[in-house]
Amino acid sequence: MRHLISLLILTGAFAHSGTALAEETTLPRTNAEQLQSACTKAGGKFSQDAKGIECGTNCQGGPGTDCTVYCPTDQKCTAQVIGARRPRSAAEALTKPERHQR
């Protein structure tokens, strides 16, 4: 019984820790050309349809879904990034931040 309780506690801890790893933030409106340019520079995958534009990267120079920016048509963009970062642009949201030197 003790092993079952320990397993449930660990499972709950891992489930909650995953949600703390991603942060969602709002960015200013971005047009398709601007997002495509930022996406290309970040090594991501750009897509566009009637509902909006989107780019996803692995935050390290390749395509993926760890860092994403989605801009619905005629609305502000939403970025999802790893950690507690607060990017101010699509380019910042799609790349891994540089480490500050101490």
N, CA, C and O of each residue as an XYZ file, in Angstrom:
408
protein
N       0.808     -1.184      0.000
C       0.000      0.000      0.000
C       0.864      1.266      0.000
O       0.542      2.253     -0.662
N       1.958      1.217      0.752
C       2.851      2.370      0.837
C       3.456      2.693     -0.536
O       3.641      3.861     -0.878
N       3.764      1.645     -1.322
C       4.331      1.854     -2.646
C       3.317      2.512     -3.582
O       3.677      3.352     -4.407
N       2.074      2.132     -3.451
C       1.019      2.714     -4.282
C       0.854      4.206     -3.971
O       0.711      5.017     -4.886
N       0.873      4.562     -2.703
C       0.745      5.968     -2.310
C       1.945      6.766     -2.809
O       1.781      7.878     -3.310
N       3.129      6.220     -2.679
C       4.327      6.895     -3.169
C       4.255      7.104     -4.672
O       4.616      8.169     -5.173
N       3.794      6.096     -5.386
C       3.670      6.193     -6.835
C       2.663      7.281     -7.222
O       2.911      8.048     -8.152
N       1.542      7.353     -6.522
C       0.547      8.378     -6.812
C       1.076      9.781     -6.527
O       0.798     10.709     -7.285
N       1.821      9.943     -5.465
C       2.398     11.247     -5.130
C       3.406     11.665     -6.198
O       3.393     12.816     -6.634
N       4.272     10.759     -6.624
C       5.251     11.067     -7.661
C       4.578     11.393     -8.987
O       4.997     12.315     -9.687
N       3.550     10.650     -9.330
C       2.823     10.901    -10.575
C       2.200     12.292    -10.548
O       2.277     13.020    -11.538
N       1.592     12.666     -9.444
C       1.008     13.992     -9.312
C       2.047     15.096     -9.396
O       1.805     16.135    -10.009
N       3.196     14.875     -8.784
C       4.267     15.874     -8.822
C       4.772     16.071    -10.241
O       4.999     17.207    -10.658
N       4.953     14.991    -10.991
C       5.415     15.109    -12.369
C       4.354     15.752    -13.256
O       4.686     16.527    -14.153
N       3.115     15.447    -13.021
C       2.038     16.027    -13.827
C       1.967     17.538    -13.629
O       1.769     18.275    -14.595
N       2.122     18.005    -12.410
C       2.055     19.434    -12.144
C       3.320     20.159    -12.566
O       3.261     21.336    -12.923
N       4.457     19.492    -12.533
C       5.698     20.152    -12.920
C       5.730     20.429    -14.408
O       6.365     21.398    -14.824
N       5.078     19.628    -15.226
C       5.053     19.853    -16.666
C       4.337     21.130    -17.035
O       4.733     21.804    -17.986
N       3.295     21.479    -16.311
C       2.563     22.698    -16.628
C       3.356     23.936    -16.251
O       3.131     25.004    -16.822
N       4.259     23.824    -15.324
C       5.055     24.971    -14.916
C       6.189     25.253    -15.894
O       6.809     26.314    -15.826
N       6.467     24.334    -16.791
C       7.566     24.508    -17.719
C       7.209     25.394    -18.904
O       8.103     25.957    -19.535
N       5.939     25.529    -19.219
C       5.525     26.345    -20.358
C       4.835     27.611    -19.868
O       4.074     27.595    -18.901
N       5.120     28.695    -20.556
C       4.535     29.987    -20.215
C       3.893     30.556    -21.468
O       4.475     30.498    -22.551
N       2.696     31.106    -21.324
C       2.006     31.719    -22.447
C       1.947     33.218    -22.224
O       1.639     33.682    -21.126
N       2.244     33.973    -23.275
C       2.252     35.429    -23.174
C       1.676     36.048    -24.442
O       1.673     35.418    -25.500
N       1.197     37.264    -24.335
C       0.619     37.974    -25.473
C       1.664     38.893    -26.090
O       2.407     39.574    -25.383
N       1.710     38.900    -27.415
C       2.629     39.751    -28.158
C       1.823     40.713    -29.030
O       0.641     40.474    -29.277
N       2.444     41.795    -29.499
C       1.742     42.707    -30.400
C       1.369     42.009    -31.720
O       1.902     40.951    -32.056
N       0.450     42.627    -32.445
C       0.091     42.094    -33.768
C       1.329     42.010    -34.647
O       2.201     42.877    -34.607
N       1.384     40.962    -35.430
C       2.507     40.742    -36.342
C       1.935     40.305    -37.679
O       1.050     39.450    -37.725
N       2.430     40.882    -38.769
C       1.924     40.446    -40.074
C       2.682     39.204    -40.547
O       3.688     38.818    -39.953
N       2.195     38.594    -41.604
C       2.751     37.327    -42.086
C       4.220     37.457    -42.472
O       5.013     36.558    -42.194
N       4.589     38.561    -43.104
C       5.979     38.732    -43.539
C       6.920     38.820    -42.343
O       7.999     38.229    -42.350
N       6.507     39.560    -41.316
C       7.338     39.710    -40.120
C       7.512     38.368    -39.401
O       8.622     38.012    -39.005
N       6.411     37.626    -39.233
C       6.510     36.347    -38.537
C       7.293     35.343    -39.361
O       8.076     34.570    -38.809
N       7.098     35.341    -40.675
C       7.842     34.401    -41.518
C       9.338     34.694    -41.465
O      10.152     33.771    -41.443
N       9.698     35.964    -41.443
C      11.111     36.338    -41.346
C      11.710     35.882    -40.012
O      12.793     35.296    -39.982
N      11.004     36.152    -38.915
C      11.481     35.731    -37.592
C      11.563     34.209    -37.514
O      12.493     33.657    -36.926
N      10.586     33.543    -38.109
C      10.541     32.087    -38.091
C      11.723     31.485    -38.856
O      12.358     30.537    -38.396
N      12.001     32.046    -40.017
C      13.127     31.567    -40.828
C      14.443     31.757    -40.090
O      15.280     30.854    -40.070
N      14.635     32.928    -39.481
C      15.860     33.200    -38.721
C      16.016     32.255    -37.533
O      17.132     31.891    -37.164
N      14.886     31.859    -36.936
C      14.920     30.969    -35.767
C      14.988     29.494    -36.171
O      15.134     28.625    -35.311
N      14.885     29.207    -37.465
C      14.950     27.820    -37.932
C      13.652     27.054    -37.747
O      13.654     25.824    -37.708
N      12.550     27.773    -37.634
C      11.260     27.143    -37.363
C      10.469     26.793    -38.603
O      10.942     26.926    -39.732
N       9.243     26.339    -38.358
C       8.325     25.975    -39.433
C       7.163     26.956    -39.416
O       6.451     27.076    -38.419
N       6.980     27.660    -40.534
C       5.938     28.681    -40.668
C       4.734     28.085    -41.383
O       4.884     27.298    -42.317
N       3.541     28.464    -40.939
C       2.322     28.053    -41.642
C       1.309     29.190    -41.591
O       1.314     30.019    -40.681
N       0.437     29.199    -42.603
C      -0.566     30.253    -42.717
C      -1.838     29.658    -43.294
O      -1.793     28.844    -44.217
N      -2.979     30.072    -42.741
C      -4.278     29.683    -43.295
C      -5.244     30.847    -43.089
O      -4.832     31.929    -42.672
N      -6.504     30.631    -43.375
C      -7.499     31.702    -43.287
C      -7.692     32.211    -41.853
O      -8.113     33.351    -41.659
N      -7.393     31.390    -40.858
C      -7.596     31.772    -39.456
C      -6.429     32.545    -38.865
O      -6.607     33.270    -37.886
N      -5.225     32.405    -39.443
C      -4.082     33.114    -38.898
C      -2.758     32.561    -39.371
O      -2.688     31.783    -40.322
N      -1.702     32.982    -38.682
C      -0.339     32.567    -39.007
C       0.306     31.965    -37.769
O      -0.061     32.290    -36.640
N       1.287     31.069    -38.002
C       1.897     30.367    -36.880
C       3.327     29.976    -37.218
O       3.660     29.720    -38.375
N       4.167     29.934    -36.188
C       5.521     29.416    -36.319
C       5.846     28.602    -35.073
O       5.470     28.971    -33.961
N       6.542     27.502    -35.274
C       6.974     26.670    -34.162
C       8.436     26.300    -34.296
O       8.916     25.981    -35.384
N       9.136     26.348    -33.173
C      10.545     25.936    -33.143
C      10.788     25.043    -31.931
O       9.934     24.899    -31.056
N      11.972     24.453    -31.910
C      12.381     23.696    -30.734
C      13.165     24.589    -29.768
O      13.772     24.093    -28.819
N      13.152     25.890    -30.004
C      13.851     26.917    -29.209
C      15.363     26.872    -29.370
O      16.083     27.625    -28.716
N      15.849     25.980    -30.250
C      17.293     25.813    -30.393
C      17.739     25.823    -31.847
O      18.798     25.286    -32.174
N      16.942     26.431    -32.725
C      17.354     26.557    -34.117
C      16.763     25.540    -35.066
O      17.250     25.399    -36.188
N      15.730     24.826    -34.656
C      15.100     23.843    -35.534
C      13.594     23.859    -35.372
O      13.073     24.460    -34.432
N      12.892     23.199    -36.286
C      11.434     23.145    -36.176
C      11.004     22.329    -34.962
O      11.708     21.411    -34.540
N       9.862     22.665    -34.413
C       9.346     21.945    -33.261
C       8.158     22.667    -32.663
O       7.577     23.554    -33.288
N       7.800     22.282    -31.449
C       6.641     22.886    -30.787
C       6.957     23.373    -29.376
O       6.044     23.675    -28.609
N       8.233     23.451    -29.028
C       8.595     23.930    -27.692
C       8.362     25.434    -27.557
O       7.947     25.905    -26.498
N       8.626     26.179    -28.614
C       8.396     27.624    -28.644
C       7.518     27.922    -29.855
O       7.912     27.648    -30.988
N       6.341     28.475    -29.626
C       5.422     28.748    -30.730
C       4.868     30.167    -30.635
O       4.766     30.751    -29.556
N       4.519     30.692    -31.795
C       3.822     31.979    -31.891
C       2.644     31.767    -32.823
O       2.808     31.274    -33.939
N       1.457     32.138    -32.365
C       0.249     32.038    -33.181
C      -0.430     33.400    -33.210
O      -0.663     34.009    -32.165
N      -0.744     33.870    -34.403
C      -1.387     35.170    -34.577
C      -2.693     34.979    -35.336
O      -2.670     34.803    -36.554
N      -3.832     35.010    -34.646
C      -5.106     34.971    -35.350
C      -5.242     36.212    -36.236
O      -4.689     37.262    -35.911
N      -5.958     36.104    -37.332
C      -6.135     37.220    -38.249
C      -6.685     38.446    -37.512
O      -7.696     38.364    -36.814
N      -6.002     39.582    -37.682
C      -6.393     40.871    -37.103
C      -6.492     40.882    -35.580
O      -7.310     41.609    -35.017
N      -5.660     40.076    -34.908
C      -5.632     40.052    -33.445
C      -4.192     40.005    -32.961
O      -3.266     39.782    -33.742
N      -4.017     40.218    -31.663
C      -2.690     40.100    -31.071
C      -2.228     38.647    -31.120
O      -3.038     37.724    -31.201
N      -0.926     38.465    -31.070
C      -0.334     37.127    -31.137
C      -0.207     36.524    -29.735
O      -0.158     37.237    -28.733
N      -0.156     35.221    -29.698
C       0.079     34.485    -28.460
C       1.339     33.648    -28.638
O       1.488     32.932    -29.628
N       2.235     33.748    -27.673
C       3.472     32.965    -27.705
C       3.467     31.978    -26.547
O       3.056     32.305    -25.434
N       3.926     30.778    -26.828
C       4.124     29.788    -25.780
C       5.607     29.466    -25.761
O       6.178     29.058    -26.772
N       6.233     29.655    -24.593
C       7.675     29.484    -24.466
C       8.008     28.607    -23.260
O       7.178     28.389    -22.377
N       9.214     28.124    -23.251
C       9.686     27.292    -22.151
C      10.125     28.192    -20.996
O      10.762     29.223    -21.211
N       9.787     27.805    -19.799
C      10.240     28.527    -18.619
C       9.435     29.776    -18.361
O       8.365     29.975    -18.936
N       9.956     30.607    -17.501
C       9.250     31.812    -17.079
C       9.734     33.033    -17.861
O       9.845     34.125    -17.302
N      10.018     32.855    -19.128
C      10.479     33.979    -19.957
C       9.307     34.887    -20.308
O       8.153     34.459    -20.305
N       9.612     36.129    -20.605
C       8.616     37.104    -21.049
C       9.126     37.762    -22.336
O       9.600     38.897    -22.301
N       9.032     37.064    -23.461
C       9.516     37.657    -24.714
C       8.666     38.862    -25.104
O       7.475     38.916    -24.800
N       9.286     39.824    -25.778
C       8.577     41.029    -26.211
C       8.335     41.043    -27.718
O       7.685     41.950    -28.236
N       8.858     40.037    -28.420
C       8.672     39.963    -29.861
C       8.604     38.497    -30.275
O       8.948     37.600    -29.506
N       8.157     38.277    -31.498
C       8.093     36.915    -32.027
C       9.499     36.317    -32.114
O       9.694     35.140    -31.810
N      10.467     37.117    -32.524
C      11.839     36.625    -32.632
C      12.369     36.146    -31.280
O      13.024     35.107    -31.206
N      12.089     36.897    -30.214
C      12.527     36.487    -28.874
C      11.809     35.229    -28.411
O      12.394     34.392    -27.722
N      10.539     35.094    -28.789
C       9.755     33.939    -28.354
C      10.196     32.656    -29.035
O      10.051     31.575    -28.463
N      10.729     32.751    -30.237
C      11.059     31.558    -31.018
C      12.471     31.053    -30.793
O      12.823     29.982    -31.289
N      13.280     31.783    -30.069
C      14.660     31.376    -29.831
C      14.958     31.242    -28.354
O      14.261     31.804    -27.509
N      15.987     30.503    -28.060
C      16.432     30.328    -26.679
C      17.178     31.588    -26.256
O      18.045     32.057    -26.994
N      16.872     32.140    -25.108
C      17.543     33.374    -24.690
C      19.027     33.126    -24.427
O      19.433     32.054    -23.978
N      19.808     34.141    -24.718
C      21.235     34.030    -24.430
C      21.440     34.155    -22.938
O      20.724     34.886    -22.253
N      22.434     33.428    -22.444
C      22.734     33.486    -21.007
C      23.454     34.794    -20.709
O      24.324     35.229    -21.464
N      23.080     35.404    -19.608
C      23.754     36.620    -19.167
C      25.067     36.247    -18.506
O      25.130     35.303    -17.718
N      26.104     36.986    -18.827
C      27.393     36.750    -18.190
C      27.426     37.404    -16.831
O      26.900     38.502    -16.648
N      28.037     36.740    -15.889
C      28.126     37.274    -14.528
C      29.484     37.842    -14.263
O      29.743     38.337    -13.166
